[in-house]
Protein backbone atom coordinates (compact mmCIF):
# COMPACT_ATOMS: atom_id res chain seq x y z
CA UNK A 1 0.00 0.00 0.00
CA UNK A 2 1.30 3.52 -0.74
CA UNK A 3 0.69 6.81 1.00
CA UNK A 4 -2.50 7.43 -0.91
CA UNK A 5 -4.24 4.49 0.69
CA UNK A 6 -4.41 2.63 -2.63
CA UNK A 7 -3.92 -1.13 -2.66
CA UNK A 8 -4.60 -1.83 -6.28
CA UNK A 9 -2.56 -1.65 -9.43
CA UNK A 10 -4.27 -1.06 -12.80
CA UNK A 11 -4.09 -4.75 -13.76
CA UNK A 12 -6.20 -5.69 -10.72
CA UNK A 13 -8.77 -3.00 -11.47
CA UNK A 14 -8.88 -4.30 -15.04
CA UNK A 15 -9.66 -7.75 -13.66
CA UNK A 16 -12.62 -6.33 -11.73
CA UNK A 17 -13.82 -4.61 -14.89
CA UNK A 18 -14.21 -8.00 -16.52
CA UNK A 19 -17.15 -8.57 -14.18
CA UNK A 20 -20.36 -8.41 -16.18
CA UNK A 21 -23.84 -7.41 -15.11
CA UNK A 22 -24.96 -10.85 -16.24
CA UNK A 23 -22.61 -12.47 -13.68
CA UNK A 24 -23.83 -10.27 -10.81
CA UNK A 25 -27.43 -9.43 -11.76
CA UNK A 26 -28.37 -12.21 -14.13
CA UNK A 27 -29.03 -9.80 -16.96
CA UNK A 28 -27.12 -7.90 -19.62
CA UNK A 29 -27.27 -4.13 -19.86
CA UNK A 30 -26.56 -1.90 -22.83
CA UNK A 31 -24.89 1.51 -23.12
CA UNK A 32 -27.22 4.32 -22.08
CA UNK A 33 -28.76 2.24 -19.29
CA UNK A 34 -29.16 3.84 -15.87
CA UNK A 35 -28.22 1.71 -12.88
CA UNK A 36 -29.51 2.53 -9.41
CA UNK A 37 -28.02 0.93 -6.33
CA UNK A 38 -30.72 1.27 -3.65
CA UNK A 39 -29.52 0.79 -0.08
CA UNK A 40 -32.33 0.50 2.47
CA UNK A 41 -31.43 0.98 6.12
CA UNK A 42 -33.35 1.03 9.38
CA UNK A 43 -33.77 4.52 10.84
CA UNK A 44 -34.12 3.36 14.45
CA UNK A 45 -31.36 4.35 16.90
CA UNK A 46 -28.81 5.17 14.22
CA UNK A 47 -25.42 6.11 15.62
CA UNK A 48 -24.05 8.89 13.45
CA UNK A 49 -20.45 7.73 13.80
CA UNK A 50 -21.36 4.24 12.63
CA UNK A 51 -23.35 5.61 9.68
CA UNK A 52 -20.32 7.73 8.74
CA UNK A 53 -18.04 4.67 8.88
CA UNK A 54 -20.45 2.64 6.76
CA UNK A 55 -20.60 5.34 4.07
CA UNK A 56 -16.84 5.91 4.28
CA UNK A 57 -16.18 2.25 3.44
CA UNK A 58 -18.44 2.51 0.39
CA UNK A 59 -16.87 5.80 -0.72
CA UNK A 60 -13.32 4.45 -0.43
CA UNK A 61 -14.30 1.36 -2.41
CA UNK A 62 -15.79 3.52 -5.15
CA UNK A 63 -12.72 5.77 -5.32
CA UNK A 64 -10.29 2.89 -5.59
CA UNK A 65 -12.34 1.21 -8.28
CA UNK A 66 -12.47 4.39 -10.37
CA UNK A 67 -8.84 5.46 -10.08
CA UNK A 68 -6.87 2.95 -7.99
CA UNK A 69 -5.66 6.00 -6.09
CA UNK A 70 -7.69 7.79 -3.43
CA UNK A 71 -5.67 10.99 -3.77
CA UNK A 72 -6.71 11.34 -7.42
CA UNK A 73 -10.28 10.57 -6.40
CA UNK A 74 -10.21 13.32 -3.75
CA UNK A 75 -9.35 15.90 -6.42
CA UNK A 76 -12.20 14.82 -8.73
CA UNK A 77 -15.36 16.10 -6.97
CA UNK A 78 -17.52 15.58 -10.05
CA UNK A 79 -16.57 11.88 -10.09
CA UNK A 80 -17.12 11.22 -6.39
CA UNK A 81 -19.85 8.93 -5.14
CA UNK A 82 -22.99 10.88 -4.30
CA UNK A 83 -26.47 9.92 -3.21
CA UNK A 84 -29.19 10.79 -5.71
CA UNK A 85 -32.01 10.76 -3.17
CA UNK A 86 -32.80 9.90 0.44
CA UNK A 87 -36.29 8.43 0.63
CA UNK A 88 -38.61 8.38 3.64
CA UNK A 89 -39.79 5.42 5.71
CA UNK A 90 -36.81 3.28 6.41
CA UNK A 91 -34.02 5.34 4.89
CA UNK A 92 -33.22 4.50 1.30
CA UNK A 93 -30.01 5.84 -0.16
CA UNK A 94 -30.04 5.80 -3.96
CA UNK A 95 -26.78 5.81 -5.91
CA UNK A 96 -27.28 6.28 -9.64
CA UNK A 97 -24.91 5.72 -12.53
CA UNK A 98 -25.50 6.19 -16.25
CA UNK A 99 -23.69 3.48 -18.12
CA UNK A 100 -22.23 4.85 -21.33
CA UNK A 101 -19.83 1.93 -21.56
CA UNK A 102 -20.25 -1.42 -19.81
CA UNK A 103 -17.00 -1.26 -17.75
CA UNK A 104 -18.35 1.89 -16.06
CA UNK A 105 -20.80 -0.29 -14.16
CA UNK A 106 -17.91 -1.86 -12.20
CA UNK A 107 -17.87 0.40 -9.10
CA UNK A 108 -21.57 0.00 -8.32
CA UNK A 109 -21.45 -3.74 -9.02
CA UNK A 110 -18.54 -4.22 -6.61
CA UNK A 111 -20.24 -2.11 -3.92
CA UNK A 112 -23.36 -4.24 -4.40
CA UNK A 113 -21.26 -7.37 -3.74
CA UNK A 114 -19.60 -5.68 -0.76
CA UNK A 115 -23.02 -4.96 0.75
CA UNK A 116 -23.85 -8.66 0.51
CA UNK A 117 -20.68 -9.55 2.42
CA UNK A 118 -20.60 -6.97 5.23
CA UNK A 119 -23.56 -8.20 7.35
CA UNK A 120 -22.32 -11.80 7.17
CA UNK A 121 -18.89 -10.67 8.29
CA UNK A 122 -20.42 -8.75 11.21
CA UNK A 123 -22.36 -11.81 12.39
CA UNK A 124 -19.22 -13.91 12.52
CA UNK A 125 -17.21 -11.46 14.62
CA UNK A 126 -19.60 -11.00 17.54
CA UNK A 127 -18.24 -13.88 19.60
CA UNK A 128 -14.66 -12.94 18.83
CA UNK A 129 -15.24 -9.41 20.17
CA UNK A 130 -16.50 -10.88 23.41
CA UNK A 131 -13.38 -12.98 23.86
CA UNK A 132 -11.09 -10.17 22.63
CA UNK A 133 -9.32 -12.54 20.27
CA UNK A 134 -8.20 -10.33 17.42
CA UNK A 135 -6.75 -13.18 15.38
CA UNK A 136 -9.92 -15.22 15.75
CA UNK A 137 -12.00 -12.21 14.78
CA UNK A 138 -10.13 -11.80 11.50
CA UNK A 139 -10.19 -15.52 10.69
CA UNK A 140 -13.89 -15.84 11.46
CA UNK A 141 -14.75 -12.75 9.43
CA UNK A 142 -12.84 -13.95 6.38
CA UNK A 143 -14.33 -17.42 6.64
CA UNK A 144 -17.87 -16.00 6.86
CA UNK A 145 -17.36 -13.74 3.85
CA UNK A 146 -15.92 -16.60 1.81
CA UNK A 147 -18.88 -18.78 2.78
CA UNK A 148 -21.35 -16.05 1.79
CA UNK A 149 -19.66 -15.71 -1.58
CA UNK A 150 -19.86 -19.46 -2.15
CA UNK A 151 -23.49 -19.72 -0.96
CA UNK A 152 -24.84 -16.91 -3.15
CA UNK A 153 -26.49 -18.31 -6.28
CA UNK A 154 -24.86 -15.83 -8.65
CA UNK A 155 -21.59 -15.01 -6.89
CA UNK A 156 -20.71 -18.68 -6.38
CA UNK A 157 -20.39 -19.02 -10.16
CA UNK A 158 -17.68 -16.37 -10.45
CA UNK A 159 -14.19 -17.57 -11.45
CA UNK A 160 -12.02 -18.51 -8.43
CA UNK A 161 -9.54 -15.69 -9.10
CA UNK A 162 -12.35 -13.12 -9.19
CA UNK A 163 -13.75 -14.39 -5.88
CA UNK A 164 -10.29 -14.24 -4.32
CA UNK A 165 -9.81 -10.62 -5.43
CA UNK A 166 -13.26 -9.61 -4.20
CA UNK A 167 -12.56 -11.07 -0.75
CA UNK A 168 -9.13 -9.44 -0.65
CA UNK A 169 -10.64 -6.10 -1.60
CA UNK A 170 -13.37 -6.31 1.06
CA UNK A 171 -10.99 -7.38 3.81
CA UNK A 172 -8.44 -4.69 3.03
CA UNK A 173 -11.14 -2.02 3.12
CA UNK A 174 -12.13 -3.19 6.60
CA UNK A 175 -8.58 -3.68 7.90
CA UNK A 176 -7.07 -0.40 6.67
CA UNK A 177 -8.87 1.63 9.35
CA UNK A 178 -9.83 -0.89 12.06
CA UNK A 179 -12.18 1.42 13.96
CA UNK A 180 -13.98 2.50 10.79
CA UNK A 181 -14.13 -1.10 9.60
CA UNK A 182 -15.54 -2.35 12.90
CA UNK A 183 -18.20 0.38 13.02
CA UNK A 184 -19.17 -0.23 9.38
CA UNK A 185 -19.62 -3.93 10.12
CA UNK A 186 -21.72 -3.19 13.20
CA UNK A 187 -23.86 -0.72 11.27
CA UNK A 188 -24.48 -3.17 8.42
CA UNK A 189 -25.52 -5.86 10.88
CA UNK A 190 -27.85 -3.59 12.86
CA UNK A 191 -29.32 -1.36 10.15
CA UNK A 192 -28.79 -2.66 6.61
CA UNK A 193 -32.14 -4.06 5.45
CA UNK A 194 -31.33 -4.72 1.82
CA UNK A 195 -29.29 -3.61 -1.17
CA UNK A 196 -30.69 -4.03 -4.63
CA UNK A 197 -29.95 -2.94 -8.15
CA UNK A 198 -32.60 -1.29 -10.28
CA UNK A 199 -31.96 -1.03 -14.01
CA UNK A 200 -33.72 1.52 -16.22
CA UNK A 201 -33.55 0.87 -19.94
CA UNK A 202 -32.51 3.68 -22.28
CA UNK A 203 -35.40 5.72 -23.61
CA UNK A 204 -36.12 4.97 -27.22
CA UNK A 205 -36.20 7.93 -29.53
CA UNK A 206 -39.59 8.75 -30.94
CA UNK A 207 -39.88 8.56 -34.68
CA UNK A 208 -40.77 11.82 -36.34
Secondary structure, DSSP 8 states (H G I E B T S, - for coil): --TT-----HHHHHHHTT--HHHHHSS---TTEEEEEEEEE--TT--HHHHHHHHHHHHHHHHHHHHS-HHHHHT-GGGS---SEEETTTEEEEEEEEESSGGGGHHHHHHHHHHHHHHHHHHHHHHHHHHT-HHHHHHHHHHHHHHHHHHSTTGGGS-HHHHHHHHHHHHHHHHHTHHHHHHHHHHHHHHEEEEEEEEE--------
